[in-house]
Structures are given as C-alpha cells and as structure tokens.
C-alpha cells in the first residue's frame, strides 16, 4: 500500500509539474501575442497580426496535442512565409519563425515528458549516431564561414538541423498502426496541393505563392515552376519522395473506389513531375518505379509494359522527338551540364585545399566569385555546386562528409535487412520497407544534382517520412520478436 501511494504521489507530482509548465508556457505566449496584437492595431499593416495569431494557435495546438501539432507543422510549413507566420523580433534578435517555434515547443514538451517518465526514450542505433555526428561535423564548418558565425549557424539550424530533427521527433509519437495511419495521412494532402499548384501554374501561367526574385521562365517555350517552393526541382523531389506511398495505398486498397482514387493520384503525380521539366525529377521517379517493381511483384508487369511502350514510341518517333522543344531546350540542354562539370572541378579543388575541415559553410560561391571563377551577374546571385555531396565535402571536409556516408550505408543496410526479415515474418508490412527504400533511392540520387540545403521542405518531408516508418517498423519488429521468442525460435531482425 505504501509503495502504491508513493507511486501515485510521484505521478501526481509529475503531472502537476507538467500542467504548471504548460499553463505557464501558454501564459507567456498569450502575453507576447497580446503585445503584438496591440502593436499591430496601431500600424498600417494589418497583415502583421497574422504572425502572432497564427503562431499562438500553433503553439496552443502543439501544447495540447503534440502529435497533431507535428502533423500540422509538416503540412503548413511551406506556406509560413506567405501567410506571414514568421515573427520579426527586431534588429539583433533571431526571428521567431514558424518552423523554429514548433521545433522548440516539440523538443521542450518531449523533454518534459521524458524527464517525468511519461514517454520512454526510443531505441537508438548506429544509424542515429552517424546522423548526429554528421550534424556535428557540418555545424563545425560554420566557424570558417565568410558570412559570419551567427548568420551561418542560423542558416544551418533552419536548413539542416530542423529537417533532420524530424527523423528523431517522429520516433516518439509513432508506435501503433493508428498513429502510423495518421502520420502518413498528411502525405496525400502535401502531394495534393503541390499537384494543384503545378498543374495550375503550368496550364495558366499564373503563379500562386510567388517568392519574389525567382526566374519564371526556363526557355522561350517552357515556363519555370516557381510557386511556393521557388524552384521546380524542389516540388519534383517532394513528389518523388511521396510517390511510393501512393503505390503502397493502391496495392493495399480493397475497395474499387480506393484503387481508382490512388490510381488517379499516381497519374496526376506523374503528369505533375513531367510538367516540371526537371531531369532529376524524372530520374528520381523512374528509380521509384524500378524499386517498387522489385518489392511488389504485381507492379512489375504493368511497369514493364508501359516502359516498353514508351521505348517503342521513342524509337518510332525519334526524329520528331529530337526536333521537339522539350528535347532541345530541356533534355539535351548542355549549359547546365557544363556548369555542373565546372562546379565539380572547382569544388574538388577546394576540397583538396582543405580536406579535413573543409573551406567553411556556404563559402563555395563567395570564394569562386572572389577568385574570378564566376562573374556575379546579379547582386544577390552566388554560384552553387548543384551537388549536395560535393557541397558538404568541400564545406565540412572529411569531418562532416564521412559521418553522412556512414549514415547512408548503415541506413541502407538496415532497410534491406528489415525488408528481408519482414518478408519471412511480417509479409503484410514488407511494403512499408519498400516505401523507405524507394523514397531513399530517389532522394539520394536527386540531391546529387541539386543543392539540398535551400530545399528545406524537401528535406523535411524526407526525414519526416523516414522517421515515421522507422519508428513504426522498429516497434513492430520488437513485438514480433517477443512472439518468436515466446514460441522458442531464435531469429533477430537487427533493426
């Protein structure tokens, strides 16, 4: 009785502390919002009221239901700059951006729940360790940045730490099938609004959510998709990452209307990627289909049929295709290929000049201009490597690049091992590993052709999806291993 009373007392104390801190945090947010509301009513720009109101709503939602706050964050994130959800706190003080607010709230709530014993620490492995070491090695390169230490750390925090943190944050919330269903349920919503934006902009020429200063024309005949994310490579990458989930839902669907729904979604997704005129997006989507044909035998026959159909059509109409605008102005356009070749030569030389620590965070462009390698034809333009691996290698040296490489190798090993183990013991969930493998194949190939840092949302979607699936599959593996152990078998998935 005494032990039970003591335990109940500890739980009540922990709960009261958590409630008190939650109420205190909401009170502080309410005071800050009230101050900005009063200031906003006295200024000629009423849209400035959106930031405190929107941030307060997101903060309250996250405190009351962290899981729902997480789902809202990944869905709303790209709209934050256009909906005025980034709050300026004045000169010399870092802005309270939407992404920063949600990240700090989720991290603080998780720390409280872990400290009070309300949420266990997830199971970590070398995959997590290498990813953390990559972040550490990369952030060390900011001390050499020509843009200043504070500015570089803020850039690193927004472009790398925030997206990668989703790989860890999601692990606390997804353990059951119901939680997995909710977490994956936001992916069709994200793909849906990207598809609508792409189809609308490419058919009408009207840009929604235009980030000022972005070029809106590829060539004379092709519009360059700039709405929302600012670069056609970024929505192409996000759609490539989400495409395996649509394939998964199509083959998991039982009702005909569900198959029609996700089948239509796949067709619209393919059409959207096609209308972005991004070669990396095409390659990424092709890799997704190839991987899915391997993990899902039912997909191989229709995929091979349509691939053969496209190949035959290309041979029959090769002369027409070779004279077409899309072939001459985009697919065979050599200027960007030449730029990447030059960038690789210059970047490799920078790496060799400082192979251990690198030349510093985001120093490639400023150094290349200073040395006369490129001419700065616009005030804010700086050349980029257009290769994420090269960018990390020359910026952070072996200290930053080696942990990234080891993370990728260990993560691929875990995915392949997990897929094979599930094929024997949990075949109903093996396609979830297929999503991870297909999305990762597209992501890691595509980032070799672009600069992943500025693509904050693409990184967020990838690490969110990987964290969600990794968390659930680890939990499912442990539950199945307990059953196997109880039955007297001895086989370990090691995931």
N, C-alpha and C positions, 0 to 999 in steps of 0.2 A: 504494500500500500504506500509505504514511504517513497519507494522508488518511483512508482507511478505518479505520485503527487509531485515529486521533484521534476519528472519529465514534463508533466503538464505545465508546471510553473515555468520551465525553461521555454516551452513552446509559446506560452502566453507572453513571456517577456520578449522573445524574438519577434513575435507577431506585432506586439505593441511598438517595438522599436522600428520595425518596417513601416507600420502605419504612420508613426510620427514623422519619419523621414519623408515618406511620400507626401503627407499633408504639408510638411514644411517646404518641400520642393515645389509643389503646386502653388503654395502661397507666394513664394519668391517669383515664380513665373507670372502669376497674376499681377503682382505689383509692377514688374517690368512691363508687362503688356499694357497695364493701365497708364503708365507713364508715356508710353509710345502712342497710345490712343489719344491722350490729351494733346501731345505734341502734334500728332497727325491732323487733328481737327483744326489746329491753328495754322496749318501750312496749306499752300495752294495745290498740293499734290495728294489727293485723297488715296491714290493707289498705294501710298506708303503705309496705309492702315492694313493692307493685306498681309504684310510680313508679321507683325505681332499677333494678329488674329489667327493666321494660318499656323504659325509656329506654336501658339498656345494650344490650339486644337490638337495638333500632332503630339505635343508634349503630354497633354491630359490623356489622350488615347493610348500613348505608349506606357504611361504610368499605370493606367487602369488595366490594360491588356497588352503586355509587351509583344506577344506573338502577333496580334493584329497590327500593332504599331510597326513591326518588322515588315509585314506584308504590304502595308500602306507605303512604307518608305521605298521599297524596291519598285513599286508601281508608279509612284508620283515623282520620284527623283528627277527625271529629265525635264519635267515641267517647272521645277522650282524657280529657275531664273526668269521665266516668262510670267509666272504667277506672283512675282515679287515676294517670294518666300525666303529671300536672303536678307538678313537684317544688318545694316551698316551701323557699327558702334562708334564711329569717329576715327579720326587720324591716330595712328599709333596703336590701335587696338584691333586684333583679328576679328573679322566679321563673323556674326553668328549665322552661318549658312544652314540651310535645311538639313543637308547631309550631316554636318557636324553636330547639330543639335540631337538628331535621332541617334547617332552613333554614341555620343556621350551618355545619353539617357539610358540606352540599352545596356551599355557597359556598366554604368553605375547600378542599375537595377539588378543585373546579373551578379555583380559583386556582392550586393546586399543579400540576395537570395542564397548565394553560396556561403557567405560568412555566417548566415543564420541557420544553415543546414537545410534550407527549403529546396535547394536544387543541387543535385550532385554534379561533380566535375566530370565532363565527358572523357571518354577513353582516348588518349593521345598516342601517337606513334611517331616513327621517324619521318613520315610524310609531313606532319605538323612541325616537327623540329626543323627540317630543312627549309620549310616555308618561312618560319620565324627568323632563321639565320639569313635567309635571302633579304628580308626586310631590314634586318640589322646591317648587313653588309651594304645594302643600297643606300640607306639613310646616312651612312658614314661618308658617302660621296658628296653630300650637301656642304660639308665643311670646305670643299675646294671650289664650290660654285662661284662663278663670276657675278651672279645675280644677288649675292648676299646670303648669309646663313639663314636669317629669319624668313625671307621670301622663299628660299629653296625648301626649307622644312615645311612651310605651309603648303607649297606645291606638292611635295612628296606625300604629305598627310592626305590631301584631297584626292590625288590621282592614283596613289598606290595603297597606302595604309587603309583608307576607308573601304575600297573594294575588296581587298584581301581579308579584311576583318570579317566580312560576311561568311567566309569559309568557316570561321570559328564561332561566330554568334549563332548561326543557324543550328549548330550542333547541340545547343542547349534546349532547343524547342521541338525538334522533330525526332520522335521515338516511335510513334504508333502510326498505323495506316491512316487514321483520320487526320492526324497532323500532317502527314505526307500529302494527303489529298488537298488539304487547304494550301500548303506551301507551294505545290506545283500548280494549283489552280490559277495563280496570278500570271503564269506564262502565256496562256491564250489571250489574256487581256493585254499584256505587253505587245505580243505579236499582232494582235488585232489593231491597236491604234497605230502601230508602225506601218502595217499594210495599208490602212486607210490613208495615212499621210503620204506614203509613196505613190499609191495609185492616183490620189487626188492631185498631187503636185506634178506628176509626170504626164497626166492627161489634160490638166488645165493650165499649168504653168504658174498657178497661184501658190505662193509659199506661205504655209502656216507655221507659226513659231520660228520666225526668221532670226538667226543670230547675225547681227549686223557685221558687215565686213567680209562675209563669206562669198566667194565666187559662185554664181548660179548658172554657169554655162560651161560645159565641157568643150564642145566644139560648135560649129555652125548648126549642126543637126541635132545635137543632144543636150538636153537640159541636165544640169548637175544638181542632184537632190541635196538640198541644204537644210530643209526644215527640221526643227527640233534638235538634232544631234550635230548639225553643221557640216557633215562630210558623208558622202554616200557609202564609204567603206564601213562606217560605224553601224548604221541600220542593217547593212548586209551581214556584218559579223553577228549581230544580235539575232537576226532571223536564222542564220546558220546554226547558232547555238540552241535555239528553241526548236528547230525542225525535228530532231529526234523525238521530242515529246509528242508532237503531232502524230508521227508514225506510230509511236507506242500506243497512244489512245485509239488510233484507227484499228490496230490489230487486237487491242483489248476490248473494243466495243462489241456488244452483243446485239443491241437493237439496230435495225437498219437505219433509223434516223440519226443515230450516233455516228455510224460509219459515213453517212452522207455529209454530216456536219464536219467531221475531221478530214474527210477526203476533199471536201471543198476548201477547207483551210489549207491543206497541203498544196492544192493547185494555186490558190491565191498567194501563198508564200513563195512558191516557185516563180510565179509571174512577177511578184514584187522584187525579188532578188534579180530577176532578169532585167527589169526596167531600171535598176540602179546602175547598170553598165559598169560594174566593178569586177575586174577579173579575179581578184582574190575571193570575192563573194561567190563567184561561180565555182572556183576550185574547192572552197570550203563546203558548199552544198553537195558537190559531187562526192567528196570524201564522206559526208554524212550518209549518202545513199549506199556507197560501197560498204561501209562498216555495217550499216543496218542490214544489207543483204547477207552479210556473214552471220550476224547474230540472230536474224529472223529468216529462216529458210523460205517462208511463204512469200517474202518480198523479192527473192532473187529472180523468179520467173518474170513478173511484170517489169522489174527494173531492167533485166537483160533484154526484154522485148523492146522497150522504149529506147534503150541505149542503142540497140541495133537499128531501130527505125530512124533515129537521129543520124547515125553514122551513114546509112544508105542515102538518106536525103541530102546529107552534106556532100557525098560523092557525086550524086546525080546533078546537084545544082552548085557544084564547086565554083564554076566560072561566075555565076550570078553572085554567090556569097563573097567571092574575093573582090568584086567591084562594089559591094554594098557599103553604105556609110558606116554601119556598125563595125564591119571588119577593118576598114581602112582607118577610121578615125578613133576606134577604141581598142579592138582586139589586137590589131597589128601596129598600134601606135608605139613608135620606138623611143619617143622623147623621155617618157617616164622610166623605161627600161634603162636607157643611157644614164639618166640621173641616178638611179639606184646603183648602177655599176660604179659610177664615180664616187657616190657616197660611201660605198663599201670600201673602195681603195683608200679614201681619205680617213674613214673611221678606223680601218685596220691599222693604218699608220699611227693614228692617235693612241690606239691600244698598245702597240709595240713601244711607244714612247713612255708609257707608264703602265705596265702590265699588271702590277699587283693591286694598286689602289685606284687606278683609272685617272682620267683627267678632270673629273668632277661632274656633278649633277647638271644636266642640260647645258653643258659647255660646248657641245659639238658645233652648233650653229654660230654662236658668237666668235668662237675661235676660228672657224672656217672663213667668216667674213673678215675678221681682223687680219688673217693671213692672205687675203685676196683670192681664196679658192672659189668663192661665190660673190657675186655682186648683189648688194641689198637693194632690190628694185622698188621696195615699198618700206615705209618707216618701221612697221611692226613685223615685217616678214623676216624669218631666220630659217635657214635650211635645216632639215631634219634627216636622220639616217634612213627613215622609212623601213626600218628593220629593228624590231624591238630587241632581239637578241644582241645585235651589234650595238645598239644604244646602251644597253645595260653593261655589256662587256667593256666598252670604251669609257663609260661614265664611272663605273664602280670597280672595274678590273676583275681579277680573279676572285677577290674577296666577296664581291656581290654576285658574280655570274656562276661560280661553282655551286653555291647552295641552290640556286634556281635550277641548274642542270640536274643536281641530285634529287631535288623535289620532283621534277618531271619524271625521272627514271623510276624512283620509288613509287610514285603515284600510278604510273602505268603498270608497274609490276603488281601493285595491289589490285588494280582494276581487272587485269587479266586473270589473276589468281582467284579473285572473288567471283568473276563470271563463271569460271570452270567449276568452282565449288557449288555455286548455286544451280548449275545445270544438273548436278547429281542430287542435291539435297532440297533445293527450293526452286524448282524449274519455273514456277509461276511468277517469280520475281526476277528471273535472269535478265529480262528485257530492261530492267532498271539499270543494270550494269551496262547494257547496250547503249542507253541514253548517255551515260557518263563517258563511255569510250568514243562514241560518235561525236558528241559535243566537244570533247577534248581534242580529237583529231582535227576538227575544223578550227578550233580556237588556236591551237599551237602552230598550225600551218599558216593561218591567215595573219597572225601577228608577226610573221617573218617578212611580210610585205607592207606593213604599216607601223606607225608609232603608237603602241598600245597605251602609253601614258595619257595622252589627251582624250582617249576613248574611255572616259571614266565609267559611263553607263554600261558599255560592253563588258568591261572588267567586272563591274558589279553583278551583272546578270550571270556571267560565267561562274564566279566564285560563290554566288548565292546558290545556283543550281547544284554545283559540286558539293557544297556543304550540306544542303538538304538531303541529297541522295546518299552521301557518305554517312550521315548521321543515322538515317533510317536503316540502311543496309548493315551497318555495324550492329545496331540493336537487333535486327532480325537474325543476324549471324549468331549473336550471343544466345538468343532464345532457342535457336535450332540446335546449337552446340549443347545446351543444357539437356535437350531431349535426347540427343545422340549419346551423351554421357550417361544419362539415366538408363538408356537401353543397352549400355555396356559396350558401345562402339568407341573407337578412338580415332577421330579424324578431325583435324583442326583447319579452319579456313584461313587463319592468319591474316585477317583483315581488320 
